[in-house]
């Protein structure tokens, strides 16, 4: 399990690599989702994400960060998500 502060640092580090800048990052209990992204750039993550594996956190964070570029799940979103997930190890280690 990581702390809230460590998690937020992880989100900011990945945001830099993706080339986006979230306006806010929040962690709270969510009923039905792992995370959400508002049209105003607010990312909200379920608090249970703190106890997930590094790989699972990475996938969820990247998914939400890409919504800052592509708000829907269209072709470009899916292609970029696939590319980031294929290169997960390289991105996490750099």
DSSP file (Angstrom, degrees, kcal/mol; ACC not computed):
  #  RESIDUE AA STRUCTURE BP1 BP2  ACC     N-H-->O    O-->H-N    N-H-->O    O-->H-N    TCO  KAPPA ALPHA  PHI   PSI    X-CA   Y-CA   Z-CA
    1    1 A X              0   0    0      0, 0.0     2,-0.3     0, 0.0    50,-0.2   0.000 360.0 360.0 360.0 138.5    0.0    0.0    0.0
    2    2 A X        -     0   0    0     48,-2.1     2,-0.1    50,-0.1    50,-0.1  -0.737 360.0-105.9-110.1 163.5    1.2    3.5   -0.8
    3    3 A X     >  -     0   0    0     -2,-0.3     4,-2.4     1,-0.1     5,-0.2  -0.362  29.3-109.7 -82.0 165.4    0.3    6.8    0.8
    4    4 A X  H  > S+     0   0    0      1,-0.2     4,-2.5     2,-0.2     5,-0.2   0.897 120.4  51.3 -59.2 -41.7   -2.0    9.4   -0.7
    5    5 A X  H  > S+     0   0    0      2,-0.2     4,-2.1     1,-0.2    -1,-0.2   0.909 109.7  48.6 -65.0 -42.7    1.0   11.7   -1.2
    6    6 A X  H  > S+     0   0    0      2,-0.2     4,-2.1     1,-0.2    -1,-0.2   0.905 111.5  50.9 -62.7 -41.3    3.0    9.0   -3.0
    7    7 A X  H  X S+     0   0    0     -4,-2.4     4,-2.4     1,-0.2    -2,-0.2   0.934 108.8  49.9 -63.2 -46.2    0.1    8.2   -5.2
    8    8 A X  H  X S+     0   0    0     -4,-2.5     4,-2.6     1,-0.2    -1,-0.2   0.885 109.6  52.0 -61.9 -37.9   -0.4   11.9   -6.2
    9    9 A X  H  X S+     0   0    0     -4,-2.1     4,-2.5     2,-0.2    -1,-0.2   0.900 108.3  51.9 -62.3 -40.0    3.4   12.1   -7.0
   10   10 A X  H  X S+     0   0    0     -4,-2.1     4,-2.2     2,-0.2    -2,-0.2   0.913 110.0  48.9 -61.5 -43.6    3.0    9.0   -9.2
   11   11 A X  H  X S+     0   0    0     -4,-2.4     4,-2.5     1,-0.2    -2,-0.2   0.929 112.3  47.7 -62.9 -46.1    0.0   10.7  -11.0
   12   12 A X  H  X S+     0   0    0     -4,-2.6     4,-2.0     2,-0.2    -2,-0.2   0.892 111.1  51.5 -63.5 -39.6    2.0   14.0  -11.6
   13   13 A X  H  X S+     0   0    0     -4,-2.5     4,-1.5     1,-0.2    -1,-0.2   0.927 114.0  43.1 -63.3 -44.8    5.0   12.0  -12.8
   14   14 A X  H  X S+     0   0    0     -4,-2.2     4,-2.1     2,-0.2    -2,-0.2   0.852 109.4  57.8 -70.3 -34.0    2.9   10.1  -15.3
   15   15 A X  H  X>S+     0   0    0     -4,-2.5     5,-2.4     1,-0.2     4,-1.7   0.908 105.3  51.3 -60.9 -41.5    1.0   13.2  -16.3
   16   16 A X  H  <5S+     0   0    0     -4,-2.0    -1,-0.2     1,-0.2    -2,-0.2   0.912 110.4  48.6 -60.6 -43.0    4.3   14.9  -17.3
   17   17 A X  H  <5S+     0   0    0     -4,-1.5    -1,-0.2     1,-0.2    -2,-0.2   0.837 113.4  46.4 -68.0 -32.6    5.2   11.9  -19.4
   18   18 A X  H  <5S-     0   0    0     -4,-2.1    -1,-0.2     2,-0.1    -2,-0.2   0.728 113.8-119.8 -80.5 -22.8    1.8   11.9  -21.1
   19   19 A X  T  <5S+     0   0    0     -4,-1.7     2,-0.3     1,-0.3    -3,-0.2   0.816  71.4 116.4  87.8  33.2    2.0   15.6  -21.7
   20   20 A X      < -     0   0    0     -5,-2.4     2,-0.4    -6,-0.1    -1,-0.3  -0.868  51.9-147.2-128.1 163.8   -1.1   16.7  -19.7
   21   21 A X        -     0   0    0     -2,-0.3    -9,-0.1    -3,-0.1    -5,-0.0  -0.852  13.9-148.4-135.3  99.4   -1.6   18.8  -16.6
   22   22 A X        -     0   0    0     -2,-0.4    20,-0.2     1,-0.1     3,-0.1  -0.340   8.0-144.6 -62.0 145.9   -4.5   17.8  -14.3
   23   23 A X  S    S+     0   0    0     18,-2.0     2,-0.3     1,-0.3    19,-0.2   0.866  80.8   2.6 -78.0 -37.6   -6.1   20.7  -12.6
   24   24 A X  E     -a   42   0A   0     17,-1.2    19,-2.8     2,-0.0     2,-0.4  -0.988  58.7-153.9-147.5 151.7   -6.8   18.7   -9.4
   25   25 A X  E     +a   43   0A   0     -2,-0.3     2,-0.3    17,-0.2    19,-0.2  -0.987  21.5 178.2-129.8 121.9   -6.2   15.2   -8.1
   26   26 A X  E     -a   44   0A   0     17,-3.0    19,-2.7    -2,-0.4     2,-0.4  -0.913  17.1-159.5-125.0 150.6   -8.5   13.8   -5.5
   27   27 A X  E     +a   45   0A   0     -2,-0.3     2,-0.3    17,-0.2    19,-0.2  -0.993  31.8 136.8-128.6 124.2   -8.8   10.4   -3.7
   28   28 A X  E     -a   46   0A   0     17,-2.5    19,-1.3    -2,-0.4     2,-0.4  -0.960  59.1 -74.5-155.5 169.1  -12.0    9.4   -2.1
   29   29 A X        -     0   0    0     -2,-0.3     2,-0.4    17,-0.3    17,-0.1  -0.580  48.4-170.3 -71.9 127.5  -14.3    6.4   -1.7
   30   30 A X        -     0   0    0     -2,-0.4    18,-0.1     3,-0.2    16,-0.0  -0.938  16.9-150.6-120.2 145.2  -16.2    5.8   -5.0
   31   31 A X  S    S+     0   0    0     -2,-0.4    -1,-0.1     1,-0.1     3,-0.0   0.905  86.4  11.8 -81.8 -43.0  -19.0    3.3   -5.3
   32   32 A X  S    S+     0   0    0      3,-0.0     2,-0.3     1,-0.0    -1,-0.1   0.483 115.0  53.2-120.7  -4.1  -18.9    2.1   -8.9
   33   33 A X        -     0   0    0      1,-0.1    -3,-0.2     3,-0.0     3,-0.1  -0.893  59.1-139.1-134.8 159.9  -15.7    3.2  -10.5
   34   34 A X  S    S-     0   0    0     -2,-0.3    12,-3.3     1,-0.3     2,-0.3   0.807  88.5 -21.2 -78.7 -35.4  -11.9    3.1  -10.0
   35   35 A X  E     -B   45   0A   0     10,-0.3     2,-0.3    -3,-0.1    -1,-0.3  -0.979  55.3-151.2-165.0 167.8  -11.6    6.7  -11.2
   36   36 A X  E     -B   44   0A   0      8,-2.4     8,-2.5    -2,-0.3     2,-0.4  -0.982   6.7-149.3-149.3 160.7  -13.1    9.6  -13.1
   37   37 A X  E     -B   43   0A   0     -2,-0.3     6,-0.2     6,-0.2     2,-0.1  -0.992  16.5-147.1-133.3 123.0  -12.0   12.6  -15.1
   38   38 A X    >   -     0   0    0      4,-2.5     3,-1.7    -2,-0.4    -2,-0.0  -0.458  27.8-112.4 -86.6 163.1  -14.1   15.8  -15.3
   39   39 A X  T 3  S+     0   0    0      1,-0.3    -1,-0.1     2,-0.1    32,-0.0   0.718 117.7  59.6 -64.1 -21.5  -14.3   18.1  -18.3
   40   40 A X  T 3  S-     0   0    0      2,-0.1    -1,-0.3   -18,-0.0   -17,-0.1   0.385 125.0 -99.1 -90.1   3.4  -12.5   20.7  -16.2
   41   41 A X  S <  S+     0   0    0     -3,-1.7   -18,-2.0     1,-0.3   -17,-1.2   0.658  72.6 145.8  92.4  16.3   -9.5   18.5  -15.6
   42   42 A X  E     -a   24   0A   0    -19,-0.2    -4,-2.5   -20,-0.2     2,-0.5  -0.787  32.1-158.6 -90.9 123.3  -10.2   17.1  -12.2
   43   43 A X  E     -aB  25  37A   0    -19,-2.8   -17,-3.0    -2,-0.6     2,-0.4  -0.877   8.0-172.3-101.6 131.4   -9.1   13.5  -11.6
   44   44 A X  E     -aB  26  36A   0     -8,-2.5    -8,-2.4    -2,-0.5     2,-0.4  -0.991   2.4-169.1-125.3 129.5  -10.8   11.5   -8.9
   45   45 A X  E     -aB  27  35A   0    -19,-2.7   -17,-2.5    -2,-0.4   -10,-0.3  -0.914  28.2-110.1-119.2 143.6   -9.5    8.1   -7.8
   46   46 A X  E >   -a   28   0A   0    -12,-3.3     3,-2.0    -2,-0.4   -17,-0.3  -0.484  28.5-125.7 -67.5 139.1  -11.1    5.5   -5.6
   47   47 A X  G >  S+     0   0    0    -19,-1.3     3,-1.5     1,-0.3     4,-0.2   0.737 104.9  71.1 -61.7 -23.1   -9.2    5.2   -2.3
   48   48 A X  G >  S+     0   0    0      1,-0.3     3,-1.5   -20,-0.2    -1,-0.3   0.686  78.7  78.5 -67.7 -15.3   -8.9    1.5   -2.8
   49   49 A X  G X  S+     0   0    0     -3,-2.0     3,-1.5     1,-0.3    -1,-0.3   0.780  78.6  71.5 -62.7 -24.9   -6.4    2.2   -5.6
   50   50 A X  G <  S+     0   0    0     -3,-1.5   -48,-2.1     1,-0.3    -1,-0.3   0.750  99.6  45.7 -63.7 -23.4   -3.8    2.8   -2.9
   51   51 A X  G <  S+     0   0    0     -3,-1.5    -1,-0.3   -50,-0.2    -2,-0.2   0.356  93.8 102.4-102.0   5.5   -3.6   -0.9   -2.1
   52   52 A X  S <  S-     0   0    0     -3,-1.5   -50,-0.1    -4,-0.2    -3,-0.0  -0.386  82.0 -88.2 -82.5 165.4   -3.5   -2.1   -5.7
   53   53 A X     >  -     0   0    0      1,-0.1     4,-2.6    -2,-0.1     5,-0.2  -0.242  36.9-109.0 -68.0 160.9   -0.4   -3.3   -7.5
   54   54 A X  H  > S+     0   0    0      1,-0.2     4,-2.6     2,-0.2     5,-0.1   0.895 119.9  52.3 -56.7 -42.5    1.9   -0.8   -9.3
   55   55 A X  H  > S+     0   0    0      2,-0.2     4,-2.3     1,-0.2    -1,-0.2   0.912 109.8  47.3 -63.6 -44.2    0.8   -2.2  -12.6
   56   56 A X  H  > S+     0   0    0      2,-0.2     4,-2.2     1,-0.2     5,-0.2   0.929 112.8  48.9 -64.4 -45.2   -2.9   -1.8  -11.8
   57   57 A X  H  X S+     0   0    0     -4,-2.6     4,-3.0     1,-0.2     5,-0.2   0.927 109.8  53.2 -58.3 -44.7   -2.4    1.7  -10.6
   58   58 A X  H  X S+     0   0    0     -4,-2.6     4,-2.9    -5,-0.2     5,-0.3   0.933 109.1  48.2 -56.1 -49.6   -0.4    2.5  -13.7
   59   59 A X  H  X S+     0   0    0     -4,-2.3     4,-2.0     1,-0.2    -1,-0.2   0.900 114.8  44.9 -60.7 -42.9   -3.2    1.3  -16.0
   60   60 A X  H  X S+     0   0    0     -4,-2.2     4,-2.1     2,-0.2    -1,-0.2   0.920 114.9  47.8 -68.9 -44.0   -5.9    3.2  -14.2
   61   61 A X  H  X S+     0   0    0     -4,-3.0     4,-2.8    -5,-0.2     5,-0.2   0.943 112.8  47.8 -63.0 -48.6   -3.8    6.4  -14.0
   62   62 A X  H  X S+     0   0    0     -4,-2.9     4,-2.5    -5,-0.2    -1,-0.2   0.917 109.5  54.6 -59.5 -43.7   -2.9    6.3  -17.7
   63   63 A X  H  X S+     0   0    0     -4,-2.0     4,-0.9    -5,-0.3    -1,-0.2   0.939 113.0  41.7 -55.1 -49.6   -6.5    5.7  -18.6
   64   64 A X  H >X S+     0   0    0     -4,-2.1     3,-0.5     1,-0.2     4,-0.5   0.894 112.2  53.8 -69.5 -39.5   -7.7    8.8  -16.8
   65   65 A X  H >< S+     0   0    0     -4,-2.8     3,-1.5     1,-0.2     4,-0.4   0.894 104.4  55.7 -61.4 -38.8   -4.8   11.0  -17.9
   66   66 A X  H >X S+     0   0    0     -4,-2.5     4,-3.0     1,-0.3     3,-1.2   0.780  95.1  67.4 -66.2 -25.0   -5.5   10.2  -21.5
   67   67 A X  H << S+     0   0    0     -4,-0.9    -1,-0.3    -3,-0.5    -2,-0.2   0.721  89.1  65.6 -66.7 -19.0   -9.1   11.4  -21.0
   68   68 A X  T << S+     0   0    0     -3,-1.5    -1,-0.3    -4,-0.5    -2,-0.2   0.762 113.6  31.7 -71.5 -23.2   -7.5   14.9  -20.5
   69   69 A X  T <4 S+     0   0    0     -3,-1.2     2,-0.5    -4,-0.4    -2,-0.2   0.810 136.5  23.5 -94.8 -42.0   -6.5   14.6  -24.2
   70   70 A X     <  -     0   0    0     -4,-3.0    -1,-0.3     1,-0.1    -2,-0.1  -0.919  65.3-166.1-130.8 102.7   -9.4   12.5  -25.5
   71   71 A X  S    S+     0   0    0     -2,-0.5     2,-0.2    -3,-0.2    -4,-0.1   0.656  71.9  51.2 -69.1 -14.7  -12.6   12.7  -23.4
   72   72 A X  S    S-     0   0    0     -5,-0.0    -2,-0.1     1,-0.0     5,-0.0  -0.496  91.3-106.6-111.6-175.6  -14.2    9.6  -25.0
   73   73 A X        +     0   0    0     -2,-0.2    -2,-0.1     4,-0.1    -6,-0.0  -0.219  67.7 141.6-104.4  42.0  -13.1    6.1  -25.8
   74   74 A X     >  -     0   0    0      1,-0.0     4,-2.5     3,-0.0     5,-0.2   0.055  69.7 -78.8 -73.1-173.3  -12.7    6.6  -29.5
   75   75 A X  H  > S+     0   0    0      1,-0.2     4,-2.6     2,-0.2     5,-0.2   0.901 128.4  48.1 -57.7 -47.4  -10.0    5.2  -31.8
   76   76 A X  H  > S+     0   0    0      1,-0.2     4,-2.6     2,-0.2     5,-0.3   0.912 111.7  50.6 -64.3 -41.5   -7.2    7.6  -30.8
   77   77 A X  H  > S+     0   0    0      1,-0.2     4,-2.7     2,-0.2    -1,-0.2   0.952 112.9  45.9 -58.6 -49.6   -7.9    7.1  -27.1
   78   78 A X  H  X S+     0   0    0     -4,-2.5     4,-2.5     1,-0.2    -2,-0.2   0.881 112.7  50.2 -64.2 -39.3   -7.7    3.3  -27.5
   79   79 A X  H  X S+     0   0    0     -4,-2.6     4,-2.3    -5,-0.2    -1,-0.2   0.930 113.2  45.1 -65.6 -45.1   -4.6    3.5  -29.7
   80   80 A X  H  X S+     0   0    0     -4,-2.6     4,-2.7     2,-0.2     5,-0.2   0.917 112.8  51.1 -65.0 -42.4   -2.8    5.7  -27.2
   81   81 A X  H  X S+     0   0    0     -4,-2.7     4,-2.6    -5,-0.3     5,-0.2   0.934 111.0  48.6 -60.3 -46.0   -3.9    3.6  -24.3
   82   82 A X  H  X S+     0   0    0     -4,-2.5     4,-2.3     1,-0.2    -1,-0.2   0.911 111.4  50.5 -59.1 -43.0   -2.7    0.5  -26.0
   83   83 A X  H  X S+     0   0    0     -4,-2.3     4,-1.5     1,-0.2    -2,-0.2   0.928 112.5  45.6 -63.4 -45.5    0.7    2.1  -26.8
   84   84 A X  H  < S+     0   0    0     -4,-2.7     7,-0.2     1,-0.2    -1,-0.2   0.902 113.5  49.3 -65.1 -40.3    1.2    3.3  -23.2
   85   85 A X  H >< S+     0   0    0     -4,-2.6     3,-1.1    -5,-0.2    -1,-0.2   0.858 108.8  52.8 -69.4 -33.8    0.2   -0.1  -21.8
   86   86 A X  H 3< S+     0   0    0     -4,-2.3     3,-0.3     1,-0.2    -1,-0.2   0.842 115.9  40.8 -66.3 -32.3    2.6   -1.9  -24.1
   87   87 A X  T 3X S+     0   0    0     -4,-1.5     4,-2.4    -5,-0.2    -1,-0.2   0.066  79.7 125.5-102.3  22.8    5.4    0.3  -23.0
   88   88 A X  H <> S+     0   0    0     -3,-1.1     4,-2.7     1,-0.2     5,-0.2   0.876  70.9  48.6 -51.2 -50.1    4.4    0.2  -19.3
   89   89 A X  H  > S+     0   0    0     -3,-0.3     4,-2.0     1,-0.2    -1,-0.2   0.927 112.4  48.3 -61.5 -46.7    7.8   -1.0  -17.9
   90   90 A X  H  > S+     0   0    0      1,-0.2     4,-1.2     2,-0.2    -1,-0.2   0.911 114.3  46.3 -60.0 -43.1    9.8    1.6  -19.9
   91   91 A X  H  < S+     0   0    0     -4,-2.4     3,-0.2    -7,-0.2    -2,-0.2   0.905 113.0  48.5 -68.7 -41.7    7.5    4.4  -18.8
   92   92 A X  H  < S+     0   0    0     -4,-2.7    -1,-0.2    -5,-0.2    -2,-0.2   0.842 113.0  47.8 -68.3 -32.2    7.4    3.4  -15.2
   93   93 A X  H  <        0   0    0     -4,-2.0    -1,-0.2    -5,-0.2    -2,-0.2   0.704 360.0 360.0 -84.7 -20.0   11.2    3.1  -14.9
   94   94 A X     <        0   0    0     -4,-1.2    -1,-0.2    -3,-0.2    -2,-0.2   0.456 360.0 360.0 -88.0 360.0   12.2    6.4  -16.6
